[in-house]
Amino acid sequence: MPKKGLIVTLREGEDINKALRKLKNKVEESGTLKALQKKEHYEKPTTARKRKKAAGRARFLKKLEKEQLPKKLF
């Protein structure tokens, strides 16, 4: 059953800024904001493929860079 909304409960005397921080963390964890940003504009299938391919390439290059031996420091 999907969640209907994010709820942050406040205790008596708790600061509103702390509640806002909790809400921000919950929104970030649930991925709600990213989903909204993704659906904000239509992305053509070719553009989505290009973006995913570029992200995969960046991950691969980062992995290769991480596995390489460090350069000698003279």
MOUR-V945871 format. One line per field, one symbol per residue. ss: DSSP state (H for helix, E for strand, L for the rest). phi: phi as a letter, one per 40 degrees, with the letter a starting at -180 (. if undefined). burial: # if it has 16 or more other ideal C-beta (glycine too) atoms within 10 Angstrom, else .. Layout:
# MOUR-V945871
ss: ???
phi: ???
burial: ???
This chain:
# MOUR-V945871
ss: LLLLLLLLLLLLLLLHHHHHHHHHHHHHHHLHHHHHHHHLLLLLHHHHHHHHHHHHHHHHHHHHHHHLLLLLLL
phi: .cccacbbcbccgccccccccccdccccccgcccccccccbcbcdcccccccccccccccccccccccccccbc
burial: ..........................................................................
